[in-house]
Amino acid sequence: MVNYLLTLAIMSFMNENIIIIGGGASALMLASLLPKNTATVIESNAGLGAKILVSGGGKCNITNTNMGTEYFLGDEQFLQPALKRFNEKALLQWLERQRLMPVLRKETQYFCKDSAKELLNVFLKESRKQKILVNEKVLGVSKRDNVFYIKTDKQTLMADRVVVASGGLSFPILGASGIGYEIAEHFGHSIVKTSPGLVGFTVQKEQFFFKALSGVSTDVVIKIGETLCKGGLLFAHKGLSGPAVLDASLYWEKGKIEIDFLPGFSWNSLKGSKKQLSSLLPMPKRVTKAFLIQFDIEDKMGSKLTSDELAQLQLLNHYAFAPAGTFGYSKAEVTKGGVCTDEVDAKTMMSQKTEGLYFTGEVLDVTGRLGGYNFQWAFSSAYSCAKFLTRGKNEN
């Protein structure tokens, strides 16, 4: 009688070959690459690819011509196999076969031509060959007798293999959650401390004058340790944002950062000049005047600067201060930290603790800089995983 009831219970489960947890970039690439009817994608949102649609200002920065492990936070030995196996050229070729031709902008960055919906439409078409479950939240995963049991808020599914492609904690408004980390920990994996990445900095009282400059941007170089982040800095009502700041947030934990507000500027150009400082310094006038007030220096001709005033102004080449914190996960484009890559096979993305369990994309302790690197990682890691799932352990 007990065996009969057990059989009935098992029959009530949906038996699937591969379960993919998540409906973002990495999950959709994996679903697109796998053979027809081999996987089920489970997404908690009402639709797939919500984060794709809002990325890159709605145009989705897909990848970058300058691709390499140096553009990532993560273990180089772990990153290298996936990035080499499916690099930016291979990705662009794959997209071309799907009749999507990204355009090159900002010298090295590939974007969708008109909107991120172009990329999402490719994935919606390609992943249609798999079963898609939306509005379904994964609550946990367990394994017994070589079978995975995936419990959702609607049912329990069985699978031979499970791929955790659930992303990180950034953009909770788009359904982000920590379920991927919870699953990893359940199976004995270590989680490298998570924090918001590619995010703006809040400021302390001494830098509150930045807030009055909200909406103004200027080119800078930010130094954190030995790392340099170049690009635009945007003054925001909460503090600082912009490309250089977002990149810098990947390397900042606590303590001071140093900003060069006048990269490459020659101070000799001030000598003998009859122009006002607000016109001489190559920054927006509002920014220059704000700093002059902070330094208690009159906006006067360059020729009338005293040596002490010049020395004070030269601090703009290495303006040091400690951010109060970041804008948090609600404004962060990615999550730093994640599943420890020491415990995941670099060639297959399979757990080294539990056979048949895989991790791809942002849930891993891999974070790229601004410029298409995180999408490239999502796609490259999914490709490695797909090849192994398709061809098995003999795949090199």
C-alpha positions as CSV (number, residue, x, y, z in Angstrom):
1,M,0.0,0.0,0.0
2,V,2.8,2.4,0.9
3,N,4.6,1.7,-2.4
4,Y,1.4,2.2,-4.3
5,L,0.8,5.6,-2.7
6,L,4.5,6.6,-3.3
7,T,4.1,5.7,-7.0
8,L,0.9,7.8,-7.2
9,A,2.7,10.7,-5.6
10,I,5.7,10.5,-8.0
11,M,3.3,10.3,-11.0
12,S,1.7,13.5,-9.8
13,F,5.0,15.3,-10.3
14,M,6.0,16.7,-13.8
15,N,9.1,14.8,-14.8
16,E,11.5,17.0,-16.8
17,N,15.0,16.4,-18.2
18,I,16.6,19.8,-17.5
19,I,15.2,22.6,-15.4
20,I,16.5,26.1,-15.9
21,I,15.8,28.5,-13.0
22,G,15.5,32.0,-14.2
23,G,14.3,33.8,-17.3
24,G,17.1,36.4,-17.9
25,A,20.0,36.6,-20.4
26,S,21.9,33.5,-19.4
27,A,18.8,31.3,-19.0
28,L,17.4,32.4,-22.4
29,M,20.7,31.8,-24.2
30,L,20.9,28.3,-22.6
31,A,17.3,27.5,-23.6
32,S,18.1,28.7,-27.1
33,L,21.1,26.5,-27.5
34,L,19.7,23.3,-26.1
35,P,17.9,20.8,-28.4
36,K,14.2,21.0,-28.7
37,N,12.0,19.8,-25.8
38,T,14.9,19.1,-23.5
39,A,14.4,21.8,-20.9
40,T,11.8,23.8,-18.9
41,V,12.5,27.4,-18.0
42,I,10.9,28.7,-14.8
43,E,10.6,32.5,-14.4
44,S,9.0,34.3,-11.4
45,N,8.0,37.3,-13.5
46,A,5.0,37.5,-15.9
47,G,7.4,37.7,-18.8
48,L,11.0,36.8,-19.8
49,G,14.0,39.1,-20.0
50,A,12.8,42.0,-17.9
51,K,16.4,43.1,-17.2
52,I,17.4,42.9,-20.8
53,L,14.7,45.4,-21.8
54,V,16.0,48.1,-19.4
55,S,19.7,47.6,-19.9
56,G,21.9,50.1,-21.7
57,G,19.3,52.8,-21.6
58,G,16.8,50.4,-23.3
59,K,19.2,49.6,-26.1
60,C,21.1,46.8,-24.4
61,N,24.9,46.9,-24.5
62,I,25.4,43.3,-25.7
63,T,29.2,42.9,-25.8
64,N,32.5,44.7,-26.4
65,T,35.3,44.5,-28.9
66,N,37.8,44.7,-26.0
67,M,37.1,41.4,-24.3
68,G,39.3,39.7,-21.7
69,T,39.5,38.6,-18.1
70,E,41.0,41.9,-17.1
71,Y,37.6,43.5,-17.5
72,F,36.1,41.3,-14.8
73,L,36.1,40.8,-11.1
74,G,36.6,37.1,-10.7
75,D,39.1,34.3,-10.9
76,E,41.0,34.5,-14.2
77,Q,41.4,30.8,-14.5
78,F,37.7,30.2,-14.1
79,L,36.7,33.0,-16.6
80,Q,39.2,32.1,-19.4
81,P,37.7,28.9,-20.7
82,A,34.2,30.2,-21.2
83,L,35.2,33.6,-22.6
84,K,37.6,31.9,-25.0
85,R,35.1,29.2,-26.1
86,F,32.3,31.7,-26.9
87,N,33.9,35.1,-27.3
88,E,32.4,38.3,-28.6
89,K,33.0,37.4,-32.2
90,A,31.3,34.0,-31.8
91,L,28.4,35.8,-30.1
92,L,28.0,38.4,-32.9
93,Q,28.1,35.5,-35.4
94,W,25.4,33.7,-33.6
95,L,23.2,36.8,-33.4
96,E,23.8,37.4,-37.1
97,R,22.4,33.9,-37.8
98,Q,19.4,35.0,-35.9
99,R,19.2,38.1,-38.2
100,L,20.2,40.5,-35.4
101,M,23.0,42.9,-36.4
102,P,24.1,44.9,-33.3
103,V,25.7,48.3,-34.0
104,L,29.0,49.6,-32.7
105,R,28.8,52.7,-30.5
106,K,31.2,54.4,-28.2
107,E,34.1,52.9,-30.3
108,T,34.0,49.4,-28.7
109,Q,30.5,48.7,-27.5
110,Y,27.8,46.8,-29.4
111,F,24.2,47.7,-28.8
112,C,20.9,46.8,-30.4
113,K,20.1,49.1,-33.3
114,D,16.8,50.5,-32.0
115,S,15.9,48.8,-28.8
116,A,16.7,45.9,-26.4
117,K,13.4,44.3,-27.6
118,E,15.3,43.2,-30.7
119,L,17.6,40.9,-28.6
120,L,14.7,39.7,-26.4
121,N,12.7,38.8,-29.5
122,V,15.5,36.6,-30.7
123,F,15.5,34.7,-27.4
124,L,11.7,34.5,-27.3
125,K,11.8,32.9,-30.7
126,E,14.7,30.5,-30.0
127,S,13.6,29.5,-26.6
128,R,10.1,28.7,-27.7
129,K,11.3,25.2,-28.4
130,Q,11.5,24.6,-24.7
131,K,8.7,24.6,-22.1
132,I,8.3,28.1,-20.5
133,L,6.7,28.6,-17.1
134,V,6.1,32.2,-16.1
135,N,4.6,33.7,-12.9
136,E,6.0,30.7,-11.1
137,K,8.4,31.2,-8.2
138,V,11.0,28.6,-7.3
139,L,11.0,28.0,-3.5
140,G,13.8,25.4,-3.2
141,V,15.6,22.5,-4.8
142,S,16.5,19.1,-3.2
143,K,18.0,15.9,-4.5
144,R,17.2,12.3,-3.7
145,D,18.3,9.1,-5.4
146,N,19.9,11.1,-8.3
147,V,16.7,13.0,-9.0
148,F,16.2,16.7,-8.4
149,Y,13.0,18.0,-6.9
150,I,12.2,21.6,-7.7
151,K,9.5,23.0,-5.5
152,T,7.7,26.1,-6.8
153,D,4.7,28.0,-5.4
154,K,2.5,26.0,-7.8
155,Q,3.9,22.5,-8.0
156,T,6.9,20.2,-7.6
157,L,8.9,19.1,-10.7
158,M,11.4,16.4,-11.1
159,A,14.5,16.7,-13.2
160,D,17.8,14.9,-14.0
161,R,19.7,18.2,-14.1
162,V,19.1,21.7,-12.8
163,V,20.7,24.9,-14.1
164,V,20.6,27.9,-11.7
165,A,20.6,31.0,-13.9
166,S,18.6,33.2,-11.6
167,G,20.9,36.2,-11.6
168,G,21.7,38.4,-8.5
169,L,20.0,40.8,-6.2
170,S,20.1,44.0,-8.4
171,F,16.8,45.6,-9.5
172,P,14.5,43.9,-7.0
173,I,11.6,45.7,-8.7
174,L,12.2,43.4,-11.7
175,G,11.9,40.3,-9.6
176,A,15.5,39.8,-8.5
177,S,15.9,37.5,-5.5
178,G,18.5,35.5,-3.7
179,I,17.0,32.1,-4.6
180,G,20.1,31.1,-6.6
181,Y,22.3,31.6,-3.5
182,E,19.9,29.7,-1.3
183,I,20.0,26.7,-3.7
184,A,23.8,26.8,-3.8
185,E,24.0,26.9,0.0
186,H,21.6,24.1,0.3
187,F,24.0,21.9,-1.7
188,G,27.0,23.0,0.3
189,H,28.4,25.8,-1.8
190,S,30.1,28.9,-0.4
191,I,28.7,32.3,-1.2
192,V,31.2,35.1,-1.7
193,K,29.7,38.2,0.1
194,T,27.3,40.0,-2.2
195,S,27.0,43.8,-2.6
196,P,25.6,46.2,-5.2
197,G,27.9,46.7,-8.3
198,L,27.9,49.2,-11.1
199,V,26.1,51.6,-8.9
200,G,26.4,55.2,-7.8
201,F,28.1,56.5,-4.6
202,T,26.3,58.4,-1.8
203,V,28.4,61.1,-0.2
204,Q,29.2,62.4,3.3
205,K,28.5,65.8,4.6
206,E,31.8,67.3,3.3
207,Q,30.7,66.5,-0.3
208,F,27.0,67.5,0.0
209,F,27.8,70.4,-2.3
210,F,27.9,67.8,-5.1
211,K,24.1,67.4,-4.8
212,A,23.6,71.0,-5.9
213,L,25.3,70.1,-9.2
214,S,22.7,67.4,-10.0
215,G,22.4,66.7,-13.7
216,V,25.9,68.1,-14.6
217,S,28.5,65.7,-16.0
218,T,32.3,65.9,-16.6
219,D,35.0,63.5,-17.7
220,V,37.3,62.2,-14.9
221,V,39.7,59.5,-14.0
222,I,38.9,57.7,-10.7
223,K,41.6,55.8,-8.9
224,I,40.9,53.0,-6.4
225,G,44.1,51.3,-5.3
226,E,45.9,50.6,-8.5
227,T,42.8,50.5,-10.6
228,L,41.9,53.4,-12.9
229,C,38.3,54.0,-14.1
230,K,38.0,56.6,-16.9
231,G,34.9,58.2,-18.3
232,G,32.0,60.4,-17.4
233,L,31.0,61.4,-13.9
234,L,27.5,62.5,-13.3
235,F,26.5,64.6,-10.3
236,A,23.2,63.2,-8.9
237,H,20.8,64.3,-6.2
238,K,22.0,61.3,-4.1
239,G,25.7,61.8,-4.8
240,L,27.7,60.6,-7.8
241,S,26.9,58.4,-10.8
242,G,28.0,58.1,-14.4
243,P,30.1,55.4,-16.2
244,A,33.4,56.1,-14.4
245,V,31.7,56.0,-11.0
246,L,29.8,52.8,-11.9
247,D,33.0,51.0,-12.9
248,A,34.7,52.3,-9.7
249,S,32.0,50.8,-7.6
250,L,33.2,47.4,-8.6
251,Y,36.5,47.9,-6.8
252,W,35.4,50.0,-3.8
253,E,34.7,48.3,-0.5
254,K,35.2,51.2,1.9
255,G,37.6,54.1,2.5
256,K,38.8,56.8,0.1
257,I,38.7,57.1,-3.6
258,E,40.7,59.6,-5.6
259,I,39.2,61.6,-8.5
260,D,41.2,63.5,-11.2
261,F,38.7,66.1,-12.3
262,L,41.1,67.6,-14.8
263,P,42.9,64.6,-16.5
264,G,45.7,65.8,-18.8
265,F,45.2,69.5,-18.0
266,S,48.4,71.7,-18.1
267,W,48.5,74.1,-15.2
268,N,51.0,76.2,-17.2
269,S,48.1,77.4,-19.2
270,L,47.0,79.5,-16.2
271,K,50.2,81.6,-16.1
272,G,49.7,85.1,-17.5
273,S,46.1,84.3,-18.6
274,K,43.6,87.1,-18.4
275,K,40.6,84.7,-18.5
276,Q,38.6,83.9,-15.5
277,L,39.2,80.5,-13.8
278,S,35.7,79.4,-14.5
279,S,36.6,79.7,-18.2
280,L,40.1,78.4,-18.0
281,L,39.5,75.1,-16.2
282,P,38.1,72.4,-18.6
283,M,35.1,71.6,-16.5
284,P,31.5,72.8,-16.7
285,K,31.4,76.3,-15.1
286,R,29.0,75.2,-12.4
287,V,31.5,72.6,-11.3
288,T,34.4,74.9,-11.4
289,K,32.6,77.6,-9.4
290,A,31.4,75.0,-6.8
291,F,35.0,73.9,-6.2
292,L,36.2,77.5,-6.0
293,I,33.7,78.2,-3.3
294,Q,34.9,75.1,-1.4
295,F,38.5,76.2,-1.8
296,D,37.6,79.7,-0.8
297,I,39.2,81.1,-4.0
298,E,37.8,84.0,-6.0
299,D,36.8,83.4,-9.6
300,K,39.6,85.6,-11.1
301,M,42.1,85.8,-13.9
302,G,44.6,83.0,-14.0
303,S,47.5,85.5,-13.9
304,K,46.3,86.7,-10.4
305,L,46.5,83.3,-8.7
306,T,48.8,83.1,-5.7
307,S,51.1,80.1,-5.4
308,D,49.0,78.9,-2.4
309,E,45.8,79.2,-4.4
310,L,47.4,77.3,-7.4
311,A,48.5,74.5,-5.0
312,Q,44.9,74.3,-3.7
313,L,43.4,74.1,-7.2
314,Q,45.8,71.3,-8.1
315,L,44.1,69.1,-5.6
316,L,41.5,68.7,-8.4
317,N,43.9,66.3,-10.0
318,H,43.7,64.0,-6.9
319,Y,40.6,65.0,-5.0
320,A,40.3,62.3,-2.3
321,F,37.2,61.5,-0.2
322,A,35.4,58.5,1.2
323,P,32.0,57.7,-0.2
324,A,29.3,57.2,2.5
325,G,28.0,54.1,0.6
326,T,26.2,53.2,-2.6
327,F,22.7,53.8,-4.1
328,G,22.0,50.2,-3.2
329,Y,20.6,47.2,-5.1
330,S,17.6,49.1,-6.4
331,K,19.9,51.2,-8.6
332,A,22.7,48.7,-9.1
333,E,23.1,47.1,-12.5
334,V,24.7,44.0,-11.2
335,T,25.5,42.1,-8.0
336,K,29.1,41.6,-6.9
337,G,30.0,38.3,-5.2
338,G,27.9,35.1,-5.5
339,V,28.5,31.4,-5.8
340,C,32.2,30.7,-5.2
341,T,33.8,29.7,-8.5
342,D,36.4,27.5,-6.8
343,E,33.5,25.0,-6.4
344,V,32.3,25.1,-10.0
345,D,33.9,23.5,-13.1
346,A,35.2,26.2,-15.4
347,K,34.6,24.2,-18.6
348,T,31.0,22.9,-17.9
349,M,29.6,25.2,-15.1
350,M,28.7,22.1,-13.2
351,S,28.9,22.1,-9.4
352,Q,31.9,20.2,-8.0
353,K,29.8,19.3,-5.0
354,T,26.6,17.9,-6.7
355,E,26.5,16.2,-10.0
356,G,23.9,17.5,-12.3
357,L,23.7,20.9,-10.7
358,Y,24.9,23.9,-12.8
359,F,25.4,27.7,-12.3
360,T,25.6,30.3,-15.1
361,G,25.6,34.0,-15.4
362,E,25.4,36.6,-12.6
363,V,24.6,34.2,-9.8
364,L,28.3,33.2,-9.9
365,D,31.1,35.3,-8.3
366,V,31.9,37.0,-11.7
367,T,31.2,40.7,-12.3
368,G,32.1,42.6,-15.4
369,R,32.8,46.3,-15.9
370,L,30.4,48.6,-17.7
371,G,30.3,48.1,-21.5
372,G,28.6,44.7,-22.3
373,Y,30.9,42.5,-20.2
374,N,28.2,41.1,-18.0
375,F,26.0,40.1,-20.9
376,Q,29.0,38.5,-22.6
377,W,29.6,36.5,-19.4
378,A,25.9,35.5,-19.3
379,F,26.1,34.2,-22.8
380,S,29.6,32.6,-22.6
381,S,28.8,30.7,-19.4
382,A,25.5,29.5,-20.9
383,Y,27.3,28.3,-24.0
384,S,29.8,26.2,-22.0
385,C,26.9,24.7,-20.0
386,A,24.8,24.0,-23.1
387,K,27.7,22.2,-24.8
388,F,28.2,19.9,-21.9
389,L,24.5,19.2,-21.4
390,T,24.2,18.4,-25.0
391,R,27.3,16.3,-25.6
392,G,28.0,15.0,-22.1
393,K,31.2,14.4,-20.3
394,N,33.3,13.7,-23.4
395,E,32.9,17.3,-24.6
396,N,36.3,19.2,-24.3
